[in-house]
């Protein structure tokens, strides 16, 4: 990782974040507009989420704001697991149009088109890597730091999609053209660092791969890769009392991006013993190995320009929900994302419909890029042409910066 990556991690805290949403089947009362009444509508949404197994919100916020990070603060975010530490974020924003029902009043499917911006970061790291990054290597004199089994991926891309959606039955299918804006990723199979007692000898054993999109174009207009993706969902209903159970499966952004020939790639398997320089501060915030040209040259790492293809960080999920006809509703979902540091996430939701206009829900989730979180969500419908959803993934994160994880989401639909 480089310092720019560390700061990118922290940017999640300054943006609207999307936590785990309620796991519920389509509500025929609150979603009557989308199912029956509306001719067409526009949807605007901003969403994302950030979470970690060890790094606390106070540290993420301190890095983002450029505050001095005292040692006790850094120690509180130092994980206890040597190889099981994870963190990450996901940010999304989008605008879509959904049209009239195909086949007239009796039809369920509607056409939809839209555009979406996605940024995802996932990191899996060893305890020694954290120590070297935030405390330096002075404590590793005459010791070997194990950096193995670490990996990260930070990707930004835009999707332009078209497809069909059936809100009544919770089904959809869409195909997207993907514009790859930015990629920075690494996969460290094995790595160790030995520092001599006098701080003037550095032994590195490294077996790793690294990918970087074109660094000359980084802004929103950058088109550094092109790809395709497919997203879809389907549901099945099973007879039960007091109402049918719903089983829902979905996949999001299943596809690939071909990054152009100006991209960088490193495939390194080497052992280096370097003498004659003082290396006590090699791993401070201003000089982390990956991304620092001087150290890449020192260790004999030679990036090459080449095009390559990588799979998008797609997500697959399976959910079981109670009947949406009841005032009290519940659901259980498991999901997995193709991303370093992401473990299967389990989310449980309980909800109560409040009359004909609103629904409140509470949810608990464990997994993903962090541990347990407890959130709340609400939905409001005004007539048949306006609805809004708001969710917060970690309520305690709004009140205590020493917890882990923070997120919120907003979606607005306007019919006409």
C-alpha positions as a Markdown table, in Angstrom:
| # | Residue | x | y | z |
|---|---|---|---|---|
| 1 | Unk | 0.0 | 0.0 | 0.0 |
| 2 | Unk | 1.0 | 3.6 | -0.5 |
| 3 | Unk | 0.1 | 6.7 | 1.5 |
| 4 | Unk | -2.5 | 7.6 | -1.2 |
| 5 | Unk | -4.2 | 4.3 | -0.6 |
| 6 | Unk | -4.3 | 4.9 | 3.2 |
| 7 | Unk | -6.0 | 8.3 | 2.5 |
| 8 | Unk | -8.4 | 6.7 | 0.0 |
| 9 | Unk | -9.4 | 4.3 | 2.7 |
| 10 | Unk | -10.3 | 7.1 | 5.0 |
| 11 | Unk | -12.4 | 9.0 | 2.4 |
| 12 | Unk | -15.2 | 6.5 | 3.0 |
| 13 | Unk | -15.9 | 8.4 | 6.2 |
| 14 | Unk | -16.5 | 11.7 | 4.4 |
| 15 | Unk | -19.1 | 10.3 | 2.0 |
| 16 | Unk | -22.6 | 8.9 | 2.5 |
| 17 | Unk | -22.1 | 5.2 | 3.2 |
| 18 | Unk | -24.4 | 2.4 | 2.6 |
| 19 | Unk | -24.7 | -0.2 | 5.3 |
| 20 | Unk | -26.6 | -3.5 | 5.3 |
| 21 | Unk | -30.1 | -2.7 | 4.0 |
| 22 | Unk | -33.2 | -4.5 | 5.4 |
| 23 | Unk | -33.6 | -8.0 | 4.2 |
| 24 | Unk | -37.3 | -8.0 | 3.2 |
| 25 | Unk | -39.6 | -9.1 | 0.4 |
| 26 | Unk | -41.4 | -6.4 | -1.7 |
| 27 | Unk | -44.1 | -4.9 | 0.4 |
| 28 | Unk | -47.4 | -4.7 | -1.6 |
| 29 | Unk | -48.7 | -1.8 | 0.6 |
| 30 | Unk | -45.7 | 0.5 | 0.7 |
| 31 | Unk | -44.5 | -0.4 | -2.8 |
| 32 | Unk | -47.9 | -0.3 | -4.5 |
| 33 | Unk | -46.7 | 2.7 | -6.6 |
| 34 | Unk | -43.8 | 0.7 | -8.1 |
| 35 | Unk | -45.9 | -2.4 | -8.6 |
| 36 | Unk | -49.1 | -1.0 | -10.0 |
| 37 | Unk | -49.9 | 2.7 | -9.9 |
| 38 | Unk | -47.0 | 4.6 | -11.4 |
| 39 | Unk | -46.5 | 4.9 | -15.1 |
| 40 | Unk | -42.8 | 5.5 | -14.8 |
| 41 | Unk | -40.3 | 7.0 | -12.3 |
| 42 | Unk | -36.8 | 8.2 | -11.6 |
| 43 | Unk | -34.7 | 6.8 | -8.8 |
| 44 | Unk | -31.8 | 8.7 | -7.2 |
| 45 | Unk | -29.6 | 6.9 | -4.6 |
| 46 | Unk | -26.3 | 7.4 | -2.7 |
| 47 | Unk | -24.9 | 4.4 | -0.8 |
| 48 | Unk | -21.8 | 2.8 | 0.6 |
| 49 | Unk | -20.3 | 1.2 | 3.7 |
| 50 | Unk | -17.1 | 1.0 | 5.6 |
| 51 | Unk | -16.1 | -1.6 | 8.2 |
| 52 | Unk | -13.1 | -3.2 | 9.9 |
| 53 | Unk | -12.2 | -6.0 | 12.2 |
| 54 | Unk | -9.6 | -3.9 | 14.1 |
| 55 | Unk | -9.2 | -0.4 | 12.9 |
| 56 | Unk | -11.5 | 2.0 | 14.8 |
| 57 | Unk | -13.4 | 4.9 | 13.4 |
| 58 | Unk | -11.3 | 7.4 | 15.4 |
| 59 | Unk | -8.2 | 6.4 | 13.5 |
| 60 | Unk | -9.8 | 6.5 | 10.1 |
| 61 | Unk | -11.2 | 10.0 | 10.8 |
| 62 | Unk | -7.9 | 11.2 | 12.2 |
| 63 | Unk | -6.1 | 10.1 | 9.0 |
| 64 | Unk | -8.6 | 11.8 | 6.8 |
| 65 | Unk | -8.5 | 15.1 | 8.7 |
| 66 | Unk | -4.7 | 15.0 | 9.0 |
| 67 | Unk | -4.7 | 14.9 | 12.8 |
| 68 | Unk | -1.7 | 13.8 | 14.9 |
| 69 | Unk | -2.2 | 10.1 | 15.6 |
| 70 | Unk | -0.8 | 9.5 | 19.1 |
| 71 | Unk | 0.5 | 6.1 | 20.0 |
| 72 | Unk | -2.4 | 5.0 | 22.3 |
| 73 | Unk | -4.8 | 5.8 | 19.4 |
| 74 | Unk | -2.8 | 3.7 | 17.0 |
| 75 | Unk | -2.5 | 0.9 | 19.5 |
| 76 | Unk | -6.3 | 0.7 | 19.9 |
| 77 | Unk | -6.6 | -0.2 | 16.3 |
| 78 | Unk | -3.9 | -2.8 | 16.3 |
| 79 | Unk | -5.5 | -6.2 | 15.7 |
| 80 | Unk | -4.9 | -9.2 | 17.8 |
| 81 | Unk | -5.0 | -11.7 | 14.9 |
| 82 | Unk | -1.8 | -12.2 | 13.0 |
| 83 | Unk | -3.4 | -12.9 | 9.6 |
| 84 | Unk | -7.2 | -12.4 | 10.1 |
| 85 | Unk | -7.4 | -8.6 | 9.9 |
| 86 | Unk | -9.7 | -7.0 | 7.4 |
| 87 | Unk | -11.2 | -3.6 | 6.4 |
| 88 | Unk | -12.9 | -2.1 | 3.4 |
| 89 | Unk | -15.5 | 0.2 | 2.1 |
| 90 | Unk | -18.0 | 0.4 | -0.8 |
| 91 | Unk | -19.4 | 3.6 | -2.2 |
| 92 | Unk | -22.1 | 3.9 | -4.8 |
| 93 | Unk | -24.2 | 6.6 | -6.4 |
| 94 | Unk | -26.7 | 6.2 | -9.2 |
| 95 | Unk | -29.6 | 7.6 | -11.3 |
| 96 | Unk | -32.1 | 5.4 | -13.2 |
| 97 | Unk | -35.3 | 5.6 | -15.1 |
| 98 | Unk | -38.0 | 2.8 | -15.0 |
| 99 | Unk | -40.7 | 2.8 | -17.6 |
| 100 | Unk | -44.2 | 1.6 | -18.2 |
| 101 | Unk | -45.2 | -2.0 | -17.7 |
| 102 | Unk | -44.7 | -4.2 | -20.7 |
| 103 | Unk | -47.8 | -6.0 | -21.8 |
| 104 | Unk | -50.2 | -3.4 | -20.4 |
| 105 | Unk | -52.0 | -3.4 | -17.0 |
| 106 | Unk | -51.6 | -7.2 | -16.6 |
| 107 | Unk | -47.8 | -7.1 | -17.1 |
| 108 | Unk | -45.2 | -7.1 | -14.4 |
| 109 | Unk | -41.9 | -6.4 | -16.2 |
| 110 | Unk | -40.8 | -2.8 | -16.8 |
| 111 | Unk | -37.8 | -1.5 | -18.8 |
| 112 | Unk | -35.1 | 0.3 | -16.9 |
| 113 | Unk | -31.9 | 2.2 | -17.8 |
| 114 | Unk | -29.4 | 4.0 | -15.7 |
| 115 | Unk | -25.9 | 4.9 | -14.7 |
| 116 | Unk | -24.0 | 4.1 | -11.6 |
| 117 | Unk | -20.6 | 5.0 | -10.0 |
| 118 | Unk | -19.0 | 2.4 | -7.8 |
| 119 | Unk | -15.8 | 2.5 | -5.6 |
| 120 | Unk | -14.8 | -0.5 | -3.6 |
| 121 | Unk | -11.8 | -1.2 | -1.3 |
| 122 | Unk | -11.0 | -4.5 | 0.4 |
| 123 | Unk | -7.9 | -5.2 | 2.4 |
| 124 | Unk | -6.6 | -8.3 | 4.1 |
| 125 | Unk | -3.5 | -7.7 | 6.2 |
| 126 | Unk | -1.2 | -9.3 | 8.8 |
| 127 | Unk | -0.6 | -7.8 | 12.2 |
| 128 | Unk | 3.1 | -7.2 | 11.4 |
| 129 | Unk | 2.1 | -5.2 | 8.3 |
| 130 | Unk | 0.0 | -2.9 | 10.5 |
| 131 | Unk | 2.9 | -2.5 | 13.0 |
| 132 | Unk | 5.4 | -1.6 | 10.3 |
| 133 | Unk | 3.1 | 0.9 | 8.7 |
| 134 | Unk | 2.0 | 2.8 | 11.8 |
| 135 | Unk | 4.9 | 2.2 | 14.3 |
| 136 | Unk | 8.0 | 1.7 | 12.0 |
| 137 | Unk | 10.4 | -1.2 | 12.2 |
| 138 | Unk | 12.4 | -0.1 | 15.3 |
| 139 | Unk | 10.7 | -2.8 | 17.4 |
| 140 | Unk | 11.7 | -5.4 | 14.8 |
| 141 | Unk | 15.5 | -5.1 | 15.3 |
| 142 | Unk | 16.9 | -8.6 | 15.0 |
| 143 | Unk | 13.4 | -9.9 | 14.3 |
| 144 | Unk | 11.5 | -11.0 | 11.1 |
| 145 | Unk | 8.2 | -9.4 | 10.3 |
| 146 | Unk | 5.8 | -11.7 | 8.5 |
| 147 | Unk | 3.7 | -9.8 | 5.9 |
| 148 | Unk | 2.4 | -13.0 | 4.1 |
| 149 | Unk | -1.3 | -13.6 | 3.2 |
| 150 | Unk | -2.0 | -9.9 | 2.7 |
| 151 | Unk | -3.9 | -8.5 | -0.3 |
| 152 | Unk | -5.9 | -5.4 | -1.3 |
| 153 | Unk | -8.0 | -4.1 | -4.2 |
| 154 | Unk | -9.2 | -0.6 | -4.7 |
| 155 | Unk | -11.3 | 0.0 | -7.8 |
| 156 | Unk | -13.5 | 2.7 | -9.2 |
| 157 | Unk | -15.7 | 2.2 | -12.2 |
| 158 | Unk | -18.9 | 3.5 | -13.9 |
| 159 | Unk | -21.7 | 1.3 | -15.3 |
| 160 | Unk | -24.2 | 2.3 | -18.0 |
| 161 | Unk | -26.9 | -0.3 | -17.9 |
| 162 | Unk | -30.2 | -1.4 | -19.4 |
| 163 | Unk | -32.6 | -4.2 | -18.4 |
| 164 | Unk | -35.9 | -5.3 | -17.1 |
| 165 | Unk | -37.3 | -5.2 | -13.5 |
| 166 | Unk | -40.4 | -6.8 | -11.9 |
| 167 | Unk | -41.0 | -5.1 | -8.6 |
| 168 | Unk | -44.0 | -7.2 | -7.7 |
| 169 | Unk | -42.0 | -10.4 | -7.5 |
| 170 | Unk | -38.5 | -9.0 | -6.7 |
| 171 | Unk | -37.0 | -10.0 | -10.0 |
| 172 | Unk | -34.6 | -8.2 | -12.4 |
| 173 | Unk | -32.0 | -8.6 | -15.1 |
| 174 | Unk | -29.7 | -5.9 | -16.4 |
| 175 | Unk | -26.6 | -5.8 | -18.7 |
| 176 | Unk | -24.0 | -3.0 | -18.3 |
| 177 | Unk | -21.1 | -1.4 | -20.2 |
| 178 | Unk | -18.4 | -0.8 | -17.6 |
| 179 | Unk | -15.9 | 2.1 | -17.8 |
| 180 | Unk | -12.8 | 1.3 | -15.7 |
| 181 | Unk | -11.6 | 4.5 | -14.1 |
| 182 | Unk | -9.0 | 3.3 | -11.5 |
| 183 | Unk | -7.4 | 0.1 | -10.2 |
| 184 | Unk | -4.8 | -0.5 | -7.5 |
| 185 | Unk | -4.4 | -4.1 | -6.3 |
| 186 | Unk | -1.9 | -6.4 | -4.7 |
| 187 | Unk | -1.7 | -10.1 | -3.7 |
| 188 | Unk | 1.2 | -11.1 | -1.3 |
| 189 | Unk | 1.5 | -14.8 | -1.1 |
| 190 | Unk | 4.7 | -14.7 | 1.0 |
| 191 | Unk | 6.7 | -11.8 | 2.3 |
| 192 | Unk | 9.1 | -11.3 | 5.2 |
| 193 | Unk | 11.3 | -8.4 | 6.4 |
| 194 | Unk | 14.3 | -8.9 | 8.6 |
| 195 | Unk | 16.0 | -5.8 | 10.1 |
| 196 | Unk | 19.4 | -6.0 | 11.6 |
| 197 | Unk | 20.2 | -4.6 | 15.1 |
| 198 | Unk | 22.1 | -1.6 | 13.7 |
| 199 | Unk | 19.3 | -0.8 | 11.3 |
| 200 | Unk | 21.6 | -0.9 | 8.3 |
| 201 | Unk | 20.8 | -4.3 | 6.9 |
| 202 | Unk | 17.5 | -5.2 | 5.4 |
| 203 | Unk | 16.6 | -8.8 | 4.2 |
| 204 | Unk | 13.4 | -9.1 | 2.1 |
| 205 | Unk | 11.8 | -12.3 | 0.9 |
| 206 | Unk | 8.9 | -11.5 | -1.4 |
| 207 | Unk | 6.5 | -13.4 | -3.6 |
| 208 | Unk | 3.8 | -11.0 | -4.7 |
| 209 | Unk | 1.8 | -9.5 | -7.6 |
| 210 | Unk | 0.7 | -6.0 | -8.2 |
| 211 | Unk | -1.6 | -4.3 | -10.6 |
| 212 | Unk | -2.1 | -0.5 | -11.3 |
| 213 | Unk | -4.2 | 1.2 | -14.0 |
| 214 | Unk | -2.8 | 4.1 | -16.0 |
| 215 | Unk | -1.5 | 6.7 | -13.5 |
| 216 | Unk | -1.6 | 9.6 | -16.1 |
| 217 | Unk | -5.4 | 9.6 | -16.1 |
| 218 | Unk | -7.1 | 9.4 | -12.6 |
| 219 | Unk | -10.1 | 11.7 | -12.6 |
| 220 | Unk | -13.8 | 10.8 | -13.2 |
| 221 | Unk | -13.4 | 11.3 | -16.9 |
| 222 | Unk | -10.5 | 8.7 | -17.1 |
| 223 | Unk | -11.4 | 5.7 | -19.3 |
| 224 | Unk | -8.5 | 3.3 | -18.4 |
| 225 | Unk | -10.4 | 0.0 | -19.0 |
| 226 | Unk | -13.5 | -1.4 | -20.7 |
| 227 | Unk | -15.7 | -4.3 | -19.7 |
| 228 | Unk | -19.2 | -5.8 | -19.3 |
| 229 | Unk | -21.2 | -7.0 | -16.4 |
| 230 | Unk | -24.5 | -8.7 | -15.6 |
| 231 | Unk | -26.7 | -8.2 | -12.6 |
| 232 | Unk | -29.9 | -10.0 | -11.7 |
| 233 | Unk | -32.3 | -11.3 | -9.0 |
| 234 | Unk | -35.0 | -13.9 | -8.8 |
| 235 | Unk | -37.4 | -15.0 | -6.1 |
| 236 | Unk | -39.5 | -18.1 | -5.3 |
| 237 | Unk | -42.5 | -18.4 | -2.9 |
| 238 | Unk | -43.3 | -21.3 | -0.7 |
| 239 | Unk | -46.6 | -22.0 | 1.1 |
| 240 | Unk | -46.5 | -21.3 | 4.8 |
| 241 | Unk | -48.6 | -19.9 | 7.6 |
| 242 | Unk | -49.5 | -17.1 | 8.1 |
| 243 | Unk | -48.2 | -16.3 | 4.7 |
| 244 | Unk | -45.7 | -17.5 | 2.0 |
| 245 | Unk | -42.0 | -17.6 | 2.7 |
| 246 | Unk | -39.9 | -15.9 | 0.0 |
| 247 | Unk | -36.5 | -17.2 | -1.1 |
| 248 | Unk | -34.5 | -14.6 | -3.1 |
| 249 | Unk | -31.2 | -14.9 | -4.9 |
| 250 | Unk | -29.2 | -12.1 | -6.5 |
| 251 | Unk | -25.9 | -11.3 | -8.1 |
| 252 | Unk | -24.5 | -7.8 | -8.8 |
| 253 | Unk | -21.8 | -6.7 | -11.2 |
| 254 | Unk | -20.7 | -10.1 | -12.4 |
| 255 | Unk | -18.2 | -9.3 | -15.1 |
| 256 | Unk | -14.7 | -8.3 | -16.1 |
| 257 | Unk | -12.7 | -5.2 | -17.2 |
| 258 | Unk | -9.9 | -5.2 | -19.7 |
| 259 | Unk | -7.4 | -2.6 | -18.4 |
| 260 | Unk | -5.5 | -0.8 | -21.2 |
| 261 | Unk | -1.8 | -1.3 | -22.3 |
| 262 | Unk | -0.7 | 1.7 | -20.3 |
| 263 | Unk | -1.4 | -0.2 | -17.0 |
| 264 | Unk | 1.4 | -1.5 | -14.8 |
| 265 | Unk | 1.9 | -5.0 | -13.6 |
| 266 | Unk | 4.5 | -6.6 | -11.3 |
| 267 | Unk | 5.0 | -10.4 | -10.7 |
| 268 | Unk | 7.9 | -10.7 | -8.3 |
| 269 | Unk | 9.5 | -13.7 | -6.6 |
| 270 | Unk | 12.8 | -12.6 | -5.1 |
| 271 | Unk | 15.1 | -12.5 | -2.1 |
| 272 | Unk | 17.1 | -9.4 | -1.5 |
| 273 | Unk | 19.7 | -8.6 | 1.1 |
| 274 | Unk | 20.5 | -4.9 | 1.1 |
| 275 | Unk | 23.3 | -3.2 | 3.1 |
| 276 | Unk | 24.5 | 0.4 | 3.6 |
| 277 | Unk | 21.3 | 2.4 | 4.2 |
| 278 | Unk | 19.5 | 3.2 | 7.4 |
| 279 | Unk | 16.1 | 1.6 | 7.2 |
| 280 | Unk | 14.6 | 2.5 | 10.6 |
| 281 | Unk | 11.9 | 4.6 | 8.9 |
| 282 | Unk | 11.3 | 2.6 | 5.8 |
| 283 | Unk | 7.7 | 1.7 | 6.8 |
| 284 | Unk | 6.5 | 5.1 | 8.1 |
| 285 | Unk | 3.5 | 6.7 | 6.5 |
| 286 | Unk | 5.6 | 8.5 | 3.9 |
| 287 | Unk | 7.5 | 5.4 | 2.6 |
| 288 | Unk | 5.6 | 2.2 | 2.4 |
| 289 | Unk | 7.1 | -0.4 | 0.1 |
| 290 | Unk | 4.4 | -0.6 | -2.6 |
| 291 | Unk | 4.0 | 2.6 | -4.6 |
| 292 | Unk | 7.4 | 4.1 | -3.6 |
| 293 | Unk | 9.7 | 4.3 | -6.7 |
| 294 | Unk | 12.9 | 4.5 | -4.7 |
| 295 | Unk | 12.3 | 1.3 | -2.8 |
| 296 | Unk | 10.9 | -0.5 | -5.8 |
| 297 | Unk | 14.2 | 0.2 | -7.5 |
| 298 | Unk | 16.2 | -0.8 | -4.4 |
| 299 | Unk | 14.5 | -4.2 | -4.2 |
| 300 | Unk | 14.9 | -4.8 | -7.9 |
| 301 | Unk | 11.2 | -4.7 | -8.7 |
| 302 | Unk | 10.5 | -3.6 | -12.2 |
| 303 | Unk | 6.9 | -2.8 | -13.2 |
| 304 | Unk | 6.0 | -3.5 | -16.8 |
| 305 | Unk | 3.4 | -1.8 | -19.0 |
| 306 | Unk | 0.8 | -4.3 | -20.2 |
| 307 | Unk | -2.9 | -4.8 | -20.7 |
| 308 | Unk | -4.6 | -7.3 | -18.4 |
| 309 | Unk | -8.1 | -8.5 | -17.5 |
| 310 | Unk | -9.5 | -8.7 | -14.0 |
| 311 | Unk | -12.8 | -9.8 | -12.6 |
| 312 | Unk | -15.0 | -7.1 | -11.0 |
| 313 | Unk | -15.8 | -7.3 | -7.2 |
| 314 | Unk | -19.2 | -8.9 | -7.8 |
| 315 | Unk | -21.5 | -9.8 | -5.0 |
| 316 | Unk | -23.8 | -12.8 | -4.6 |
| 317 | Unk | -26.5 | -13.2 | -2.0 |
| 318 | Unk | -29.3 | -15.6 | -0.8 |
| 319 | Unk | -32.1 | -14.5 | 1.5 |
| 320 | Unk | -35.1 | -16.1 | 3.2 |
| 321 | Unk | -38.0 | -13.7 | 4.1 |
| 322 | Unk | -41.4 | -13.9 | 5.8 |
| 323 | Unk | -44.6 | -12.9 | 4.0 |
| 324 | Unk | -44.6 | -9.2 | 3.0 |
| 325 | Unk | -48.4 | -9.1 | 3.5 |
| 326 | Unk | -48.0 | -9.1 | 7.3 |
| 327 | Unk | -47.4 | -6.0 | 9.5 |
| 328 | Unk | -44.4 | -7.7 | 11.2 |
| 329 | Unk | -41.8 | -8.9 | 8.7 |
| 330 | Unk | -38.4 | -10.5 | 8.9 |
| 331 | Unk | -35.6 | -11.8 | 6.8 |
| 332 | Unk | -32.2 | -13.5 | 6.9 |
| 333 | Unk | -29.5 | -13.1 | 4.2 |
| 334 | Unk | -26.0 | -14.4 | 3.5 |
| 335 | Unk | -23.8 | -12.7 | 1.0 |
| 336 | Unk | -20.3 | -12.9 | -0.3 |
| 337 | Unk | -18.2 | -10.5 | -2.4 |
| 338 | Unk | -15.3 | -11.3 | -4.6 |
| 339 | Unk | -12.9 | -8.9 | -2.8 |
| 340 | Unk | -9.8 | -9.3 | -0.6 |
| 341 | Unk | -10.7 | -9.3 | 3.1 |
| 342 | Unk | -14.4 | -10.0 | 2.6 |
| 343 | Unk | -15.8 | -12.9 | 4.6 |
| 344 | Unk | -19.4 | -14.2 | 4.2 |
| 345 | Unk | -21.8 | -11.7 | 5.8 |
| 346 | Unk | -25.0 | -12.7 | 7.6 |
| 347 | Unk | -27.7 | -10.1 | 8.1 |
| 348 | Unk | -30.9 | -10.5 | 10.1 |
| 349 | Unk | -33.8 | -7.9 | 9.9 |
| 350 | Unk | -37.0 | -7.4 | 11.8 |
| 351 | Unk | -39.5 | -4.8 | 10.6 |
| 352 | Unk | -42.9 | -3.3 | 11.4 |
| 353 | Unk | -45.2 | -1.6 | 8.9 |
| 354 | Unk | -46.7 | 1.6 | 10.3 |
| 355 | Unk | -50.1 | 2.0 | 8.7 |
| 356 | Unk | -50.1 | 2.6 | 4.9 |
| 357 | Unk | -47.2 | 5.0 | 4.7 |
| 358 | Unk | -44.1 | 3.9 | 6.6 |
| 359 | Unk | -42.1 | 1.0 | 7.8 |
| 360 | Unk | -39.4 | 0.8 | 10.5 |
| 361 | Unk | -36.8 | -1.9 | 10.8 |
| 362 | Unk | -33.8 | -3.0 | 12.9 |
| 363 | Unk | -31.0 | -5.2 | 11.6 |
| 364 | Unk | -27.9 | -7.0 | 12.8 |
| 365 | Unk | -25.0 | -8.1 | 10.6 |
| 366 | Unk | -21.7 | -9.9 | 11.1 |
| 367 | Unk | -19.0 | -10.6 | 8.5 |
| 368 | Unk | -18.1 | -8.7 | 5.4 |
| 369 | Unk | -15.0 | -6.7 | 6.1 |
| 370 | Unk | -15.7 | -6.4 | 9.8 |
| 371 | Unk | -17.5 | -7.7 | 12.8 |
| 372 | Unk | -20.9 | -7.2 | 14.4 |
| 373 | Unk | -23.0 | -4.1 | 13.5 |
| 374 | Unk | -26.5 | -3.1 | 14.6 |
| 375 | Unk | -28.5 | -0.7 | 12.3 |
| 376 | Unk | -31.9 | 0.8 | 11.7 |
| 377 | Unk | -33.8 | 1.8 | 8.6 |
| 378 | Unk | -37.0 | 3.5 | 7.6 |
| 379 | Unk | -39.2 | 3.8 | 4.5 |
| 380 | Unk | -41.8 | 6.4 | 3.8 |
| 381 | Unk | -44.3 | 6.5 | 0.9 |
| 382 | Unk | -46.3 | 9.7 | 0.2 |
| 383 | Unk | -49.2 | 8.8 | -2.2 |
| 384 | Unk | -48.1 | 6.6 | -5.0 |
| 385 | Unk | -45.6 | 8.9 | -6.7 |
| 386 | Unk | -43.0 | 9.5 | -4.0 |
| 387 | Unk | -41.1 | 7.2 | -1.7 |
| 388 | Unk | -37.8 | 7.5 | 0.3 |
| 389 | Unk | -35.6 | 5.1 | 2.2 |
| 390 | Unk | -32.9 | 5.9 | 4.8 |
| 391 | Unk | -30.7 | 3.3 | 6.6 |
| 392 | Unk | -27.9 | 3.5 | 9.1 |
| 393 | Unk | -25.7 | 0.4 | 9.4 |
| 394 | Unk | -23.9 | 1.1 | 12.7 |
| 395 | Unk | -26.0 | 3.3 | 15.0 |
| 396 | Unk | -23.2 | 3.4 | 17.7 |
| 397 | Unk | -20.8 | 4.7 | 15.1 |
| 398 | Unk | -22.7 | 8.0 | 15.1 |
| 399 | Unk | -22.1 | 8.5 | 18.9 |
| 400 | Unk | -18.8 | 6.7 | 19.6 |
| 401 | Unk | -15.7 | 7.1 | 17.4 |
| 402 | Unk | -14.0 | 4.1 | 19.1 |
| 403 | Unk | -16.3 | 1.6 | 17.5 |
| 404 | Unk | -15.7 | 0.0 | 14.2 |
| 405 | Unk | -17.9 | 0.6 | 11.1 |
| 406 | Unk | -20.0 | 3.5 | 9.9 |
| 407 | Unk | -22.6 | 3.7 | 7.2 |
| 408 | Unk | -25.9 | 5.2 | 5.9 |
| 409 | Unk | -27.9 | 5.1 | 2.7 |
| 410 | Unk | -30.5 | 7.3 | 1.0 |
| 411 | Unk | -32.8 | 6.4 | -1.9 |
| 412 | Unk | -35.5 | 8.6 | -3.4 |
| 413 | Unk | -38.1 | 7.6 | -6.0 |
| 414 | Unk | -40.3 | 10.1 | -7.9 |
| 415 | Unk | -43.1 | 8.8 | -10.1 |
| 416 | Unk | -45.0 | 10.5 | -12.9 |
